[in-house]
Amino acid sequence: MSEFIIEEELKKLPHKPGVYIMHNSLNAILYVGKAVDLHSRVRQYFQSGHGHNNSPKISKMVSQISYFEYIITGSELEALVLECNLIKEHRPKYNTLMTDDKGYPYIRITVNEPYPRIMMSHNMKQDHAKYFGPYTNVRAIKDIILLLKRLYLIRSCNLKLPKDKPERPCLYHQLHQCSAPCNDYISMEDYRERINSAISFLNGNFKATANDLQKKMQEYASQMEFEKAAEIRDLIQSIYHIMDRQRITDTNGEDRDIIAYERNDKDAVISIFFIRNGQLLGRENHHMTCDESDTGELLLTEFAKQYYTHTPYIPKEILTELPLLELDILTEYLSQKEGHKITIHTPKKGEKHKLISLAKENASLVLAQDIERIKKTERRTVGATEEIAELLGIKSAARMEAFDISHISGYHSVASMVVFENGMPKKNAYRKFKLKTIEGPDDYSSMLEVLSRRFTDEKLGPFPDVLMMDGGKGQVNIALMVLDSLGIDIPVCGMVKDDHHRTRGLYYNNVEVKFKPKSEALNMITTLQDEAHRFAIEYHKLLRAKDQVHSILDDIKGIGPAKRKALMQHFKDISKIREAEVSELCEVPGITTDLAQSIYNFFH
């Protein structure tokens, strides 16, 4: 099988919009970016003298790239939204990460209120309101909200209607920008009809309104009222910009998998897209061998049976390119497995069908260009888990969990839980534990508490196929004791290091299991052990840093939790508070001149 040769793979890149993902040799994601033209953009990273390489940060990143992958999208807007979702999910080392983590905004209509309002929101909550987006142009969103309020005379106030009754309508009514439901100038039914018109507009039925505005703009222009005409022109441009359809985001907030395939005489690629909370978070490509007699329905059915039998999470809806064979029995089995109804169907039109087409297009590109890399990746990931299961003599190692304890002489004892599924880190399943009952450096008692909490809390996800402990016989026995007390039967291994602190094998059933040197299974266990240790240390450092900040500010008379939070939100860093002048400290909400002087005196 061929290796991933970057020069050769660059030639295969399509001239299409999409997202590219850079990986290092350990399969960690270094960087996620978007491109209008994947072929041109990705090649720039590897061209000497190009602007990308003028940055030391990017040059260092490029030197670590072992391979890259990409996901094609239908437009640059789709690529931008997907890029944001992937960055939030994986937080790559070389991406500039948002500290507030707000993401892209939505338009929110409070249809749960008697007289709904229209506003911008930076996140989508489970509050029975109706959301549209996310969108990528904040200015355009504000213009659209303003336009909708003017077109349909939607209220802007925060009154709790119909309970609140002001003496007279507000200024917006005087400016003909509100229908004044607060004073019963419009019935609830008529107001609701206007809200429905606004919803129809946001659903894409906006061309009639845009045409009316176009006529109004021309009227203003013919009357030499060019400023008003320019204002209408800008609103029309905002309408068309923000209403550009973003197929990869489903604001219903549903979880679903999208499955499509492409094949030749001997190989098939199954592409599965993961939509979670209404947003496309990523995709996987799987290789299957086949022959000419295998139908597409058969291939998709066999994939679904093999994939969902072992995956720990199944969404409520699965969309497939072709109808599955044995659909009723498979649906019944998966529904019983998850404990709620699972639906599997094949959309023929609409937005769901467009998602199928996008997955199909990705599968076609992978089959044409990346089939050898997919096979190699499977050997490194799924193949490694199968090798581990075979060496241990267990049924499966598809989901592995590893635990580690971190402390300094018992100070801030914490633990980490990291999860690998099908040989890949599943970072949204990682968990941090702050020890509640243990004082001092007692790793065994700490692990006893952590494992007891993990296996009695249903929110921590499905149980693993095998449990990996960072240590030898002692840690393994602690884990076995906890599992036995809870009546849980899970294989437990100890990840053993040699004298040079390198992973050398697994301790299982009172014997040490040896791996072949440089085997994919050994590489995976090494990565798993290092990841558990890194995650625990990272959490420990965070708690120490927070403790240092709180202890310093808490020593200042007059500073309580609220003012401490306000100071940190304003200055972001304790060093900046230390360097601030009295006048700068007074800019913080709640900080008086006397208190600002006390803070300044404390640090000086």
C-alpha positions as CSV (number, residue, x, y, z in Angstrom):
1,M,0.0,0.0,0.0
2,S,1.3,3.5,-0.8
3,E,2.3,6.0,1.8
4,F,0.8,9.5,2.0
5,I,3.1,11.6,-0.3
6,I,2.2,15.2,0.2
7,E,3.4,16.3,-3.3
8,E,1.2,13.6,-5.0
9,E,-1.8,14.3,-2.8
10,L,-1.6,18.1,-3.6
11,K,-2.2,17.3,-7.2
12,K,-5.4,15.5,-6.4
13,L,-7.1,18.4,-4.5
14,P,-10.3,19.5,-6.2
15,H,-11.1,23.0,-7.3
16,K,-14.0,23.2,-4.9
17,P,-14.9,25.1,-1.7
18,G,-14.4,23.2,1.5
19,V,-12.5,22.7,4.8
20,Y,-9.0,21.2,5.1
21,I,-7.6,19.5,8.2
22,M,-3.9,19.2,8.9
23,H,-2.6,16.2,10.9
24,N,0.7,15.3,12.5
25,S,2.3,11.8,12.6
26,L,0.3,11.0,15.8
27,N,-3.0,11.8,14.0
28,A,-3.5,14.9,16.1
29,I,-5.2,17.8,14.4
30,L,-2.8,20.7,14.0
31,Y,-5.0,23.2,12.0
32,V,-8.4,23.6,10.4
33,G,-9.0,26.0,7.6
34,K,-11.5,26.9,4.9
35,A,-11.0,27.6,1.2
36,V,-12.9,28.9,-1.8
37,D,-10.7,26.6,-3.9
38,L,-9.1,23.7,-1.9
39,H,-6.6,23.0,-4.7
40,S,-5.1,26.5,-4.7
41,R,-5.3,27.2,-0.9
42,V,-3.8,24.0,0.5
43,R,-1.0,24.0,-2.1
44,Q,0.1,27.5,-0.8
45,Y,1.2,26.0,2.5
46,F,3.8,24.0,0.8
47,Q,5.2,26.6,-1.6
48,S,8.4,28.2,-0.5
49,G,8.4,32.0,-0.4
50,H,4.6,32.2,-0.2
51,G,3.0,34.5,2.3
52,H,1.8,31.7,4.5
53,N,5.3,30.7,5.3
54,N,6.4,34.2,6.3
55,S,4.7,33.5,9.7
56,P,7.0,31.5,12.1
57,K,3.9,30.0,13.6
58,I,2.6,28.7,10.2
59,S,6.1,27.5,9.2
60,K,6.4,25.5,12.4
61,M,2.9,24.0,11.8
62,V,3.8,23.1,8.2
63,S,7.0,21.3,9.3
64,Q,4.8,19.0,11.5
65,I,2.2,18.0,8.9
66,S,2.2,14.3,8.2
67,Y,-1.0,14.3,6.1
68,F,-4.1,16.3,5.4
69,E,-7.7,15.6,4.6
70,Y,-10.6,17.7,3.4
71,I,-14.4,18.0,3.2
72,I,-15.9,19.6,0.2
73,T,-18.9,21.9,0.7
74,G,-21.5,23.6,-1.5
75,S,-20.4,27.1,-0.9
76,E,-17.8,29.3,0.9
77,L,-20.5,30.1,3.5
78,E,-20.9,26.4,4.2
79,A,-17.2,26.0,4.5
80,L,-16.9,28.9,6.9
81,V,-19.6,27.5,9.2
82,L,-18.1,24.0,9.2
83,E,-14.7,25.4,9.9
84,C,-16.1,27.1,13.0
85,N,-17.8,23.9,14.2
86,L,-14.6,21.8,13.7
87,I,-12.4,24.4,15.5
88,K,-14.8,24.4,18.4
89,E,-14.9,20.6,18.5
90,H,-11.2,19.9,18.2
91,R,-9.5,23.2,19.3
92,P,-6.4,22.7,17.1
93,K,-3.1,23.9,18.4
94,Y,-2.3,26.3,15.5
95,N,-5.7,27.8,15.1
96,T,-6.4,31.2,16.7
97,L,-9.1,30.2,19.1
98,M,-11.9,32.5,20.3
99,T,-11.7,33.0,24.1
100,D,-15.4,33.8,24.4
101,D,-16.4,30.8,22.3
102,K,-19.6,32.5,21.1
103,G,-19.4,31.2,17.6
104,Y,-21.7,32.6,14.9
105,P,-24.9,34.3,15.7
106,Y,-28.6,33.3,15.1
107,I,-31.8,35.2,14.6
108,R,-34.2,34.3,17.4
109,I,-38.0,34.7,17.3
110,T,-39.7,34.3,20.7
111,V,-42.7,32.4,19.3
112,N,-43.3,31.1,22.8
113,E,-44.5,34.6,23.9
114,P,-48.0,36.0,23.2
115,Y,-46.5,38.9,21.3
116,P,-43.1,37.5,19.9
117,R,-40.0,39.6,19.4
118,I,-37.1,39.3,16.9
119,M,-33.5,39.5,18.2
120,M,-30.0,38.3,17.7
121,S,-28.6,35.4,19.8
122,H,-25.1,34.0,20.1
123,N,-26.3,30.5,21.0
124,M,-29.3,28.3,20.4
125,K,-31.1,27.4,23.6
126,Q,-33.8,24.8,24.3
127,D,-36.3,27.6,25.1
128,H,-39.1,26.8,22.6
129,A,-38.1,29.9,20.6
130,K,-37.5,29.7,16.8
131,Y,-33.9,30.0,15.6
132,F,-32.5,30.8,12.1
133,G,-28.8,30.4,11.3
134,P,-26.1,30.4,12.3
135,Y,-25.1,33.3,10.0
136,T,-21.6,34.6,9.2
137,N,-22.2,38.4,8.8
138,V,-23.2,40.1,12.1
139,R,-23.9,43.5,10.4
140,A,-26.2,41.8,7.9
141,I,-28.1,40.1,10.7
142,K,-28.7,43.5,12.4
143,D,-29.9,45.0,9.1
144,I,-32.3,42.1,8.5
145,I,-33.7,42.3,12.1
146,L,-34.2,46.1,11.6
147,L,-35.8,45.5,8.2
148,L,-38.2,42.9,9.6
149,K,-39.3,45.2,12.4
150,R,-39.9,48.0,10.0
151,L,-41.7,45.8,7.4
152,Y,-44.0,44.1,9.9
153,L,-44.0,46.6,12.8
154,I,-42.6,44.1,15.3
155,R,-42.1,45.4,18.8
156,S,-38.5,46.1,20.2
157,C,-39.4,46.5,23.9
158,N,-38.9,43.9,26.7
159,L,-42.4,44.4,28.2
160,K,-44.2,41.2,29.4
161,L,-47.3,41.4,27.2
162,P,-50.2,41.4,27.7
163,K,-49.5,41.8,31.4
164,D,-47.6,45.1,31.2
165,K,-49.7,48.1,30.2
166,P,-47.9,51.4,29.7
167,E,-49.9,54.7,29.6
168,R,-49.1,55.3,26.0
169,P,-47.1,53.7,23.1
170,C,-43.4,54.3,22.9
171,L,-41.5,56.4,20.4
172,Y,-41.2,53.4,17.9
173,H,-44.9,53.6,17.4
174,Q,-44.7,57.3,16.7
175,L,-42.0,56.6,14.1
176,H,-44.2,54.0,12.5
177,Q,-41.9,51.2,13.5
178,C,-44.1,49.3,16.0
179,S,-47.8,48.3,15.8
180,A,-48.1,49.0,19.6
181,P,-49.6,45.7,20.9
182,C,-48.9,47.1,24.4
183,N,-51.9,49.4,24.0
184,D,-54.1,46.9,22.0
185,Y,-53.6,48.9,18.8
186,I,-53.3,45.5,17.0
187,S,-55.0,42.2,17.9
188,M,-52.9,39.1,18.9
189,E,-54.1,37.3,15.8
190,D,-53.0,40.1,13.4
191,Y,-49.7,40.5,15.3
192,R,-49.1,36.7,15.0
193,E,-49.8,36.9,11.2
194,R,-47.1,39.5,10.9
195,I,-44.7,37.2,12.8
196,N,-45.6,34.3,10.5
197,S,-44.7,36.6,7.5
198,A,-41.3,37.3,9.1
199,I,-40.7,33.6,9.6
200,S,-41.7,32.9,6.0
201,F,-39.2,35.6,5.0
202,L,-36.4,34.0,6.9
203,N,-37.3,30.6,5.5
204,G,-36.3,31.9,2.1
205,N,-39.6,33.4,0.8
206,F,-38.0,36.8,0.5
207,K,-37.8,37.6,-3.2
208,A,-41.3,39.3,-3.3
209,T,-40.2,41.6,-0.5
210,A,-36.9,42.3,-2.2
211,N,-38.7,43.1,-5.5
212,D,-41.0,45.6,-3.6
213,L,-37.9,47.2,-2.1
214,Q,-36.3,47.4,-5.5
215,K,-39.3,49.3,-6.9
216,K,-39.2,51.6,-3.8
217,M,-35.5,52.3,-4.4
218,Q,-36.1,53.2,-8.0
219,E,-38.9,55.6,-6.9
220,Y,-36.6,57.3,-4.5
221,A,-33.9,57.6,-7.2
222,S,-36.3,59.1,-9.7
223,Q,-37.3,61.7,-7.1
224,M,-33.6,62.5,-6.5
225,E,-33.7,61.2,-2.9
226,F,-30.4,59.3,-3.4
227,E,-29.7,58.8,0.4
228,K,-33.0,57.0,0.9
229,A,-32.4,55.0,-2.3
230,A,-28.9,54.0,-1.1
231,E,-30.3,52.9,2.2
232,I,-32.8,50.7,0.5
233,R,-30.1,49.3,-1.8
234,D,-27.9,48.4,1.2
235,L,-30.9,46.6,2.8
236,I,-31.5,44.6,-0.4
237,Q,-27.8,43.6,-0.5
238,S,-28.0,42.5,3.1
239,I,-31.1,40.4,2.3
240,Y,-29.4,38.4,-0.4
241,H,-26.2,38.1,1.5
242,I,-27.8,36.6,4.7
243,M,-30.4,34.5,2.9
244,D,-27.7,32.5,1.0
245,R,-28.7,29.0,2.0
246,Q,-26.4,27.1,4.4
247,R,-27.2,23.5,3.8
248,I,-24.9,22.1,6.4
249,T,-26.7,23.7,9.3
250,D,-30.1,22.5,10.4
251,T,-31.6,24.9,12.9
252,N,-34.1,22.3,14.2
253,G,-31.2,21.2,16.4
254,E,-31.6,17.5,15.6
255,D,-28.9,14.8,15.7
256,R,-28.7,12.7,12.5
257,D,-26.2,10.7,10.5
258,I,-26.0,11.1,6.7
259,I,-24.7,8.1,4.8
260,A,-23.7,7.8,1.1
261,Y,-21.3,5.7,-0.9
262,E,-19.2,5.4,-4.1
263,R,-17.7,2.2,-5.5
264,N,-15.7,0.6,-8.2
265,D,-15.2,-3.1,-9.0
266,K,-13.2,-4.0,-5.9
267,D,-13.6,-1.1,-3.4
268,A,-16.3,1.0,-1.9
269,V,-16.1,4.1,0.2
270,I,-18.9,4.9,2.7
271,S,-19.0,8.5,3.7
272,I,-20.9,9.3,7.0
273,F,-21.6,12.9,8.0
274,F,-22.3,13.6,11.7
275,I,-24.9,16.4,12.5
276,R,-25.2,17.1,16.1
277,N,-27.4,19.8,17.6
278,G,-28.2,20.8,14.1
279,Q,-24.7,21.4,13.0
280,L,-22.3,19.4,10.9
281,L,-19.4,18.5,13.2
282,G,-17.4,16.2,10.9
283,R,-17.4,13.1,8.9
284,E,-15.7,9.7,8.5
285,N,-14.8,7.7,5.4
286,H,-14.9,3.9,5.7
287,H,-13.5,1.4,3.2
288,M,-15.3,-1.8,2.2
289,T,-14.2,-4.5,-0.2
290,C,-16.8,-5.6,-2.7
291,D,-17.3,-7.3,-6.0
292,E,-19.5,-6.6,-9.1
293,S,-22.5,-8.6,-7.8
294,D,-22.8,-6.5,-4.6
295,T,-25.6,-3.9,-4.9
296,G,-25.5,-0.5,-3.3
297,E,-28.3,-1.4,-1.0
298,L,-26.4,-4.4,0.2
299,L,-23.2,-2.4,0.8
300,L,-25.0,0.3,2.8
301,T,-26.9,-2.3,4.8
302,E,-23.8,-4.3,5.7
303,F,-22.0,-1.0,6.7
304,A,-25.0,0.1,8.9
305,K,-25.1,-3.3,10.7
306,Q,-21.3,-3.4,11.4
307,Y,-21.0,0.3,12.2
308,Y,-24.0,0.8,14.5
309,T,-23.5,-2.5,16.3
310,H,-20.3,-1.2,18.0
311,T,-20.7,2.6,18.0
312,P,-21.6,3.9,21.5
313,Y,-24.1,6.6,20.2
314,I,-26.8,6.4,17.6
315,P,-28.8,9.5,16.6
316,K,-32.5,9.4,16.4
317,E,-32.4,9.8,12.6
318,I,-30.2,8.1,10.0
319,L,-30.5,9.2,6.3
320,T,-29.1,6.8,3.7
321,E,-28.5,7.3,-0.1
322,L,-30.4,4.1,-0.9
323,P,-33.1,2.1,1.1
324,L,-31.5,-0.4,3.4
325,L,-32.3,-4.1,3.2
326,E,-33.9,-5.7,6.3
327,L,-35.0,-2.2,7.3
328,D,-37.7,-3.1,9.8
329,I,-35.6,-5.6,11.8
330,L,-32.5,-3.3,11.7
331,T,-34.6,-0.3,12.9
332,E,-36.1,-2.4,15.7
333,Y,-32.7,-3.6,16.8
334,L,-31.1,-0.2,16.9
335,S,-34.2,1.3,18.7
336,Q,-33.9,-1.4,21.4
337,K,-30.2,-0.8,21.7
338,E,-30.6,2.9,22.3
339,G,-33.8,2.8,24.3
340,H,-35.7,5.1,22.0
341,K,-37.1,5.1,18.5
342,I,-34.6,5.3,15.6
343,T,-35.8,6.2,12.2
344,I,-33.9,5.2,9.0
345,H,-35.1,6.6,5.6
346,T,-34.0,7.8,2.2
347,P,-34.9,11.4,1.4
348,K,-35.8,12.1,-2.3
349,K,-35.9,15.9,-2.2
350,G,-35.3,19.0,0.0
351,E,-32.5,19.9,2.3
352,K,-31.9,16.4,3.6
353,H,-31.5,15.1,0.0
354,K,-28.9,17.9,-0.6
355,L,-27.0,16.6,2.5
356,I,-27.0,13.1,0.9
357,S,-25.6,14.6,-2.3
358,L,-22.8,16.3,-0.4
359,A,-21.9,13.1,1.3
360,K,-22.0,11.3,-2.0
361,E,-19.7,13.9,-3.6
362,N,-17.2,13.4,-0.8
363,A,-17.3,9.7,-1.1
364,S,-16.6,10.0,-4.9
365,L,-13.6,12.1,-4.3
366,V,-12.2,9.8,-1.6
367,L,-12.6,6.8,-3.9
368,A,-10.9,8.5,-6.8
369,Q,-8.0,10.1,-4.9
370,D,-7.6,8.8,-1.3
371,I,-8.5,5.1,-1.2
372,E,-5.0,4.0,-0.3
373,R,-4.8,6.6,2.5
374,I,-8.1,5.4,3.9
375,K,-6.9,1.8,4.0
376,K,-3.7,3.0,5.8
377,T,-5.7,5.0,8.3
378,E,-7.9,2.0,9.0
379,R,-4.8,-0.1,9.7
380,R,-3.5,2.6,12.1
381,T,-6.9,3.1,13.9
382,V,-9.5,0.3,13.6
383,G,-6.8,-2.2,12.8
384,A,-4.9,-1.3,15.9
385,T,-8.0,-1.8,18.1
386,E,-8.6,-5.2,16.5
387,E,-5.0,-6.1,17.2
388,I,-5.3,-5.1,20.9
389,A,-8.6,-7.1,21.2
390,E,-6.9,-10.2,19.6
391,L,-3.8,-10.0,21.9
392,L,-6.0,-9.7,25.0
393,G,-8.5,-12.3,23.8
394,I,-11.5,-10.0,24.3
395,K,-14.4,-9.4,22.0
396,S,-13.7,-5.7,21.1
397,A,-11.6,-2.7,22.0
398,A,-13.6,-0.2,19.9
399,R,-14.1,2.0,22.9
400,M,-11.2,2.4,25.3
401,E,-11.1,4.6,28.4
402,A,-7.9,5.6,30.2
403,F,-7.5,7.3,33.6
404,D,-4.7,9.2,35.3
405,I,-4.2,11.0,38.6
406,S,-2.3,14.3,38.9
407,H,-1.3,16.2,42.1
408,I,1.7,17.9,43.7
409,S,2.1,16.4,47.2
410,G,-1.6,16.0,47.4
411,Y,-2.4,19.6,46.4
412,H,-5.4,19.9,44.1
413,S,-5.7,16.2,43.4
414,V,-7.4,15.7,40.0
415,A,-8.0,12.9,37.6
416,S,-8.5,12.6,33.9
417,M,-10.6,10.3,31.7
418,V,-9.9,10.1,28.0
419,V,-11.8,8.1,25.4
420,F,-10.7,6.6,22.2
421,E,-13.3,5.2,19.8
422,N,-12.3,3.1,16.8
423,G,-8.7,4.2,17.4
424,M,-9.4,7.9,17.4
425,P,-9.6,10.4,20.3
426,K,-13.2,11.3,21.1
427,K,-12.5,14.6,22.9
428,N,-16.1,15.6,23.6
429,A,-16.2,12.5,25.8
430,Y,-13.2,13.4,27.8
431,R,-13.9,14.2,31.5
432,K,-12.1,15.9,34.4
433,F,-12.5,15.0,38.0
434,K,-11.7,17.2,41.0
435,L,-11.2,14.8,43.9
436,K,-13.8,15.4,46.7
437,T,-13.0,12.8,49.4
438,I,-9.2,12.4,49.2
439,E,-6.6,14.6,51.0
440,G,-2.9,14.0,50.4
441,P,-1.0,11.9,47.8
442,D,-3.0,8.7,47.8
443,D,-3.3,7.5,44.2
444,Y,-5.1,4.3,45.0
445,S,-7.9,6.0,47.1
446,S,-8.1,8.7,44.5
447,M,-8.6,6.2,41.7
448,L,-11.2,4.4,43.8
449,E,-13.2,7.6,44.1
450,V,-12.9,8.5,40.4
451,L,-13.9,5.1,39.1
452,S,-16.8,4.9,41.5
453,R,-18.1,8.3,40.2
454,R,-17.5,7.3,36.6
455,F,-19.4,4.1,36.7
456,T,-22.4,5.4,38.7
457,D,-23.0,8.5,36.6
458,E,-25.1,7.8,33.5
459,K,-24.2,11.2,32.1
460,L,-20.6,10.0,31.5
461,G,-21.6,8.0,28.5
462,P,-21.6,4.3,27.6
463,F,-19.2,1.9,29.3
464,P,-16.0,1.1,27.5
465,D,-15.1,-2.2,25.9
466,V,-11.8,-2.2,27.9
467,L,-10.5,0.0,30.7
468,M,-6.9,1.2,30.6
469,M,-5.2,2.2,33.9
470,D,-2.0,4.3,34.0
471,G,0.0,1.9,36.2
472,G,0.6,-1.6,37.0
473,K,-1.0,-4.3,39.2
474,G,-2.1,-2.0,42.0
475,Q,-4.2,0.3,39.8
476,V,-5.7,-2.6,38.0
477,N,-6.8,-4.3,41.2
478,I,-8.4,-1.0,42.4
479,A,-10.4,-0.9,39.1
480,L,-11.4,-4.5,39.4
481,M,-12.6,-4.0,43.0
482,V,-14.8,-1.0,41.9
483,L,-16.3,-2.9,39.0
484,D,-16.9,-6.0,41.0
485,S,-18.7,-4.0,43.7
486,L,-21.0,-2.5,41.0
487,G,-21.6,-5.8,39.3
488,I,-19.9,-4.6,36.1
489,D,-17.8,-6.9,33.9
490,I,-15.3,-5.0,31.9
491,P,-11.7,-6.1,31.0
492,V,-9.1,-4.0,32.8
493,C,-5.5,-3.4,31.7
494,G,-2.5,-1.6,33.2
495,M,-0.4,0.5,30.8
496,V,3.1,-0.4,31.8
497,K,6.2,1.8,31.1
498,D,9.8,0.7,31.0
499,D,12.8,2.3,32.9
500,H,12.9,5.1,30.3
501,H,9.2,6.0,30.9
502,R,8.2,4.6,27.5
503,T,5.1,2.4,27.1
504,R,6.2,-1.2,26.7
505,G,3.0,-3.2,27.0
506,L,-0.2,-4.1,29.0
507,Y,-0.7,-5.8,32.3
508,Y,-3.8,-8.1,31.9
509,N,-5.0,-11.1,33.9
510,N,-1.8,-11.1,36.0
511,V,0.5,-11.3,33.1
512,E,2.2,-8.7,30.9
513,V,1.1,-8.7,27.3
514,K,3.9,-8.0,24.9
515,F,3.5,-6.0,21.6
516,K,5.6,-6.2,18.5
517,P,8.1,-3.3,18.3
518,K,6.6,-0.3,16.4
519,S,3.3,-2.1,16.0
520,E,0.2,0.1,15.4
521,A,-1.3,-1.4,18.6
522,L,1.7,-0.3,20.7
523,N,1.6,3.2,19.1
524,M,-2.0,3.5,20.0
525,I,-1.6,2.5,23.7
526,T,1.4,4.9,23.9
527,T,-0.8,7.8,22.5
528,L,-3.6,6.8,24.9
529,Q,-1.4,6.8,27.9
530,D,0.3,10.1,27.0
531,E,-3.1,11.7,26.3
532,A,-4.5,10.7,29.7
533,H,-1.4,12.1,31.4
534,R,-1.5,15.4,29.4
535,F,-5.2,15.9,30.1
536,A,-4.8,15.5,33.8
537,I,-1.7,17.8,34.0
538,E,-3.6,20.4,32.0
539,Y,-6.5,20.4,34.4
540,H,-4.2,20.5,37.4
541,K,-2.4,23.6,36.0
542,L,-5.7,25.3,35.3
543,L,-6.9,24.8,38.9
544,R,-3.5,26.0,40.3
545,A,-3.7,29.1,38.1
546,K,-7.3,29.9,39.2
547,D,-6.4,29.4,42.8
548,Q,-3.5,31.8,42.6
549,V,-5.7,34.5,41.0
550,H,-8.4,34.1,43.5
551,S,-6.1,34.2,46.5
552,I,-4.5,37.4,45.4
553,L,-7.7,39.3,44.7
554,D,-9.4,37.9,47.8
555,D,-6.7,39.5,49.9
556,I,-7.9,43.0,48.9
557,K,-10.5,44.5,51.3
558,G,-13.8,45.1,49.5
559,I,-13.3,42.6,46.7
560,G,-15.9,39.8,46.7
561,P,-16.8,37.2,44.1
562,A,-18.8,39.7,41.9
563,K,-16.1,42.4,41.8
564,R,-13.4,39.8,41.4
565,K,-15.3,38.4,38.3
566,A,-15.8,41.9,36.9
567,L,-12.1,42.7,37.2
568,M,-11.0,39.5,35.5
569,Q,-13.6,39.9,32.7
570,H,-12.4,43.4,32.1
571,F,-8.6,42.9,32.3
572,K,-8.4,39.1,31.4
573,D,-5.1,38.7,33.3
574,I,-4.0,39.4,36.8
575,S,-0.8,41.0,35.6
576,K,-2.8,43.7,33.8
577,I,-4.8,44.4,37.0
578,R,-1.4,44.8,38.8
579,E,-0.2,47.3,36.1
580,A,-3.4,49.3,35.9
581,E,-3.7,52.9,37.0
582,V,-6.5,54.1,39.3
583,S,-8.4,55.7,36.4
584,E,-8.3,52.4,34.5
585,L,-9.6,50.4,37.4
586,C,-12.5,52.8,37.8
587,E,-13.7,51.8,34.3
588,V,-14.7,48.4,35.7
589,P,-18.4,48.2,36.6
590,G,-18.8,48.3,40.4
591,I,-15.3,49.6,41.2
592,T,-15.5,52.9,43.0
593,T,-12.7,55.4,43.1
594,D,-11.9,54.5,46.8
595,L,-11.9,50.8,45.9
596,A,-9.7,51.4,42.8
597,Q,-7.2,53.2,45.0
598,S,-7.2,50.3,47.5
599,I,-6.5,47.9,44.6
600,Y,-3.7,50.1,43.3
601,N,-2.1,50.5,46.8
602,F,-2.3,46.7,47.3
603,F,-0.2,46.0,44.3
604,H,2.2,48.9,44.7
